[in-house]
Amino acid sequence: MTTSSVYVHLQRPDNGEWVTVGRFTLDRLDGNQGLASGSFRYAPSYLDAGYTWVIDPVNLGSLDKVPYQATRYNGLTDVLRDIAPDSWGKFLLQKEHNLSNFAHEFDYLQCSGNTDRWGALVIGLSKKPSSSNIASPRMPKLPDVIEELQLMSNQLPAKHVEIRKRLMKTLSSGGARPKTTVQDGEVFWLVKPTISSDTSNVALLEHACMQMGLRAQLNMAKTYVHKDDTRTAVLVKRFDRFGNQRHMVLSGASLLQTEYPANTGQKNDNSRWSYPLLAQTMRAIGAPDKDLIELFGRMLFNALIGNDDDHPRNHAVVWNQSEKKWRLSPAFDVVPNMTETPKTLSMQLSQGRWDISNAALFADWKYFGFSSLAQAYQYANELIVKIKTGSLFLEETGLFSDDAELIRLRIQDMAQKII
């Protein structure tokens, strides 16, 4: 048996100071990647100091000295899986560190740097966090950054060597597509370029749908598009960073106590992928009713535009220090399926139902902060009007007219089925 451990550090939400929040330990049977067990323990110094910030109120909810056993991700604690890389980062780390397709999630966590972690947690081998490993690099020349990301996506040699080196230090951003973070003053933007395998301009689609959601008064992450003669990228404002302060976040997968994505070669278990269950969990950790109604609105928005990539890791909550509450984060990764009109979403609209229909949408209305079914219908009808109005301005975002018209027709058709 081989034992590995790392310290987990948290940037305090109140004053920005870094403190050691706990320690994660993983035991692995030598020569067998499939047998591992892990646990997280809050640091005695953290408890003795009287800090009250719980980094995961669902899975690590009590501030005590009892170790929490990790029951998913082959022994990696959920909140640490949240700050580990997904497909894009893993793809690069495999090449950089000669990792196999069956490497443990902990290996990817260790190999990715702290400069671009999601949220306010980082890891280290010493009790005291190193500030040199936490500072975010500034990315110069946005067009060159976008070009280098596209080269990396196509597994081509570096054209901008220094930028490539910096990109290899920022591999913790989630998702399957190439991306990185650039800093503009106090604001951080996630850069997501189009790539050669795209059958449609995904960057423009994401920007257009996020802008349409904003016009409908949904809480969407702010976006803008960079476009030149040969390259297009969408820039999405990060809600977990501002200036030198990082904010605690927790993915929908952690909230729902479900794995996503599943281990290589295994099928995703979507039995707990559920909007009403997510709403119930959010209520249990203190989110207000307005956030539950907002979640219902996003479910409806995804159904109307055909965004069936609404899996649990595309939802999150973020800690609001001024309110001392977990709040639903701005929506992100909202991109419709342009190949076919989905009949289902990735998340259940009601218990056991993934189908986009009136019955599925309203069956569990009581979990979304509404006082009555009538109020839920009223909200849905008003939101649909706003979404339809917003769809009239899709071309203003730069979206091609054919794609814009397809989305408008889809919204019209799906609205008739839902209401």
N, C-alpha and C positions, 0 to 999 in steps of 0.2 A: 504494500500500500504506500502510495506517495501522497504526502500532505503539502498543500500550498496555501498561502494566505496573503491577503492584502488588507491594508487599512483603508477605510472609507472616510473621506473628508467631505465636509459640508461647508458651503459659504453661508454664514449666518444671514437670514433675511433682514435682520434689523440694522446691522452696521457693516456688513460685508466682510467681517473677519472670518478667516478659515479655521475650523475646529475639526477635531477627529470625532466622528460620530459613532464609529464602530469598527468591527473587524469581520471579514468574511474568510471562511476556511473551507477548502475543498479537499476531500479524500478520494483518490482514484486508485483503482486496482491496476497495478503495473501491467502494461501491455494490453489493456482492455479499455478502450474509450467508452464502452457502453455501460460500465459500472462505476458510478461516482455518487457521492453524497456531499452536500454542502450545508453550511449553516452560517447565520449572521448573528452577531452578539453586539449589543450597544456597549460602547466603551464606558468603563467605570467613571472616567474623568468627565464624560458627557453627562452621565446621570448625576454625579456629585455636584456638577455645576448648576443643576436645576434647569437645564435647557428643556423646552417643551415641544420642540419641533420634531414631529414624527415623520420620517422620510417616506413611509408607506403605511397609511392608516388602515389598510385592508389586510395586508400580509405581515406587517411588523408593527402592529397597533399599540402594544403596551411598552412603555419605557421602563424596562426592568432588565435584570442581568441574565435572564433565561435565554439560552440560544434558540433562535428560530430556524427550524429545519426547512431547507428549500425543497419543495415537492415538484417543481417543474424545471424544464430546461436542463435535465440531467444533473440537477444539483446546484444550479446557479440561481441565486435569489432574484425574484422578479424585478425589483427596482434596479439591480445591477444589469440585468438583461436589457432594461430600458436604455441604459447609457452605453451599451455595447453596439458595435456596428451591425448593420443588416447586410443584404446581398451585395450592394456596391462596395462597401468597406471590406467585406469578407473576400470578395473577388481580388481586390488589390493586396490585401494582407497575405493571401495564399501565395501570391507570387513573390512578395517582398520577404516573407519569412518561411517560405517552403512549407506551408501548412497544408494538410490534406483536406479533402472535402468532408471528412469525418472528424475534424478537429473539434475539441470541446469548446463550448461558448466561452468558457473562462479564458481559453487561449486567445481568442479574438479580443476579449475585454482587455487582457494584459498587453497585447501587441499594439492596440490603438492608443494614441496619445490623449492626454487630458485637455489639450488646448481647445477642442471643439466638442466636448461632451455635451449631451442633451441635459438641460437642467442644472442643478446646483451641486451635484455630486462628482467627485473625482476619486481615483484610487492611487495608492502608493505603497512602497515597501517600508517606509518609515512612519512613525507616529505623527510627525509634523509634516504637513504638506509643503512641497517645494513650489514657491511662486514662479520659478523659471519654467516649470512644466505646465503651468496653468495659463499663462499669458497667451492671448489669441494673436496669431500673426495677422498683420494687415496685408491684404491681397492687392497689389498694384495692377493697373491696366486691365480693366474688366474684359475687354475683347480678347486679350491674350489668355486670361484665365479660362474663358469660355472655350477658346480654341484648344487649350491644353486638356480640358476635360473631355472634349470630343476625341482627341487623339488617344487619351487613356481608355476611353470606351471602346475604341477600335483596336486596342492593344498595339499602338504604334509608338515609335521612339519619341522622346521629348523634343519639342522645338524650343520651348522656354524652360531651360533646365532649372533655374532657381524657383520658378513657379511650380514646376513638377515636384521639387523637394518640399515646398510648403504644402502642396496638396496632399502629399503622402503623410503629413503630420495631422491632417484634419479628416479622419476617416470614421468618426463616430456618428455622423448624420445618418438617419435611417433611410430605408427604402431601397429599391432595386436600381434606380436610375443614377447616373453620375451627378454629383452635386458637390458644392463646397460653400463655405461661408465667407462673405466679404463684410468689412466694417466700414460704415460711412458715418463718421462722427461718433455719436453715442448709439447708433442703430446698427443692428446686424441683419444682413440679408442672406438668405439661402439662395444660391444661384443654381438653376436647373436648366441646362441647355437641351435643345433638340439633338437627337442623335441619328445616325445614318439608318438605323433599323425602324425608325418611326414611320408609320403609314399615314399619319396626319401630324400637323404641327401641334404637338402636345403642349409646348410652352404657351402658345397663343390660346389653346383651349382652356388651360388651367387659369390663365389670367382672365379670360372672358367670363368664365363661370364664377370665379371669385368676385369679379366686379358686379356681375348680375346679382349674386347673393347680397353684396353690400347695398345695392340699390333696393333690394327687398327688405332691408334693415335686419338682415341676419349678421351675426358677429363673425365675420370672415377675416382671416389674416390679410393685411394689405399687400398688394402686389404691383409690380410694374414690369414692363417688357423692355429688354434691350434687343435691338435689331439693327443689323447692318447688312451689307451686300450678301454676305455668305452665312451669317450666324444669327440665331434667335435663341433667347433664353428668357425665362421668367425668373424674377427676383421676388422672393417671398419673405416678408418681415418676420423675424424670429420673435416669438413671444416669451421665450425663456431667458432672454439676455437684454440688458440695456446698460450701456457704458461698462463699468467694471463689475456690475452686479448681475449675478446669475440667479434665476428663480427656480424653486423646486417644482418639478413636474412629475406626473405619473401617467403612464399610458393607459388607454382603455383595456389593453390586454391584462395589465397588472390589476386594474380595478375589477375586472371580470374573472380573475383567477383562471386564465386560459393561456395556453401557449400559442404564440404566433410570431414568426412562422414555425411550423413543426420541424423537427430534426430531419436532416437529409434522408430521403427514402421513406419517410413516414407521411401519412395523410393528416391534414389539419382536422382537429376535432372541433367542430363549430357548435357544439351543443350549448355552450354558454355565450355565444356571440349574439347578443340581444340588446336592442335599444331599451326596452322596459327594464331589463335587469340592470343595465348601466345606469338608468335613471334612479332606480331604487338604491343602488350602491352610492351614487352621488348624494342622494338625500341623507343616507346613513352617515356620511362623512361631513355633512354640514353645508352642502351646496344649497343655495336658495331656490325657490320655485321657478324664478325667472330663468335659471339655467336649465331646468328640466323642460320648460316650455321651449326654450331655444333648441334643446336636443331634439324635441319632437319636430320643430321646424326644419332642422337639418335632415332628419329622416325623410320628411316630405320632399324637401328640395332634391335630395339624392334620387328619390323615386321618380320625380318629374323629369329630371335631366338624364337619368339613366347612368348614374355613377354607382356601379356595382363593385367598386374597389373600396368600399367603406368598411374594411376589416377593422378589428379592435385596435390595431396599432395606429390607425388613422383617426383616433379620438384621444383626447387627453384632458387632464385637469392641471391647473397651475395654482400654486400657493399665492394668495394675496395677503401680504403682510399687514397692510393698513386695515383690512377687514378681519385678519386672522382667520381666514376661511380658504378652503379649496374651492376654486371656481372653474367652470367649464372653459377650456382654452378657446381662442379663436379657431375657426374651422381651417383645415389645411388639407392639401392633396385631394382637392375636389376636381376630378376630371371625368367627364362622361365617356362611356363606352361608345365609340363611333362606328364600330364594326357591325353591331347588332343592337337592337333595343332590348335591354334586359327585362326578363319577367320576374326576376327575384333580386334581392340585395344580398350582400354578404352577411349582414346582421339581420337577426329576426326582428320583424316589425311588431310582432306580438308573440306570445309564448308558442313556440313550435311552428311559427309561420314566417317564411321568408318571402312569400309571394307579394307582389305589388298589387294590392286590391283594397277596396274600401273596408272590407271586414278585417283584414290583417292590420291596416293602419290604425283603426279606431278601437280595436278589441281591448287594448290595455291602456286606454286614455287616462285612467285614474292614477297611473304612476308618473305622469308627466306634469304634475303641478296644476292641472285643471280642476275646477270645482264641479264640473258637470260635463256630460257628453256634448251638450249643446254648446258649451264654451269651446270645447275642442273643435267642433265643426266650424264655429264662427272664426276661430283663429286660423284654421286651415283655409277656409274660403278667402279670408282677407289676405293671407300670405300668397295664395295662388294668384290673386289679382296683381299683387306687387311683383311676383316673379314674371308673370306675363308682360307686365309693363317694362320690367328690366330687360327682358329678352329683345325688346324693340331696339335696344341700343348696343347689341352685340357687335355690330360692324364697327362702331366707334372705338372699340377696344383693339381693333386691328384684325379681328377674326374674319376669315374668308366668308363670303356671302353664302356659299353652298353649305358650309358647316353651320352657320348661324341659322339658316332656314331649316335645316334638319333638326336643330335643337328646339326651335320654336314650334315646329309641327309635333315633335315628340312631347313637349310640354302640354300642348293643346290636347293631344290624344290621351296622355296619361291622366290629365286632370279630369277628363270625362269618365275615365274608369274608376278613379279614386273617389270622386265626390258625387 
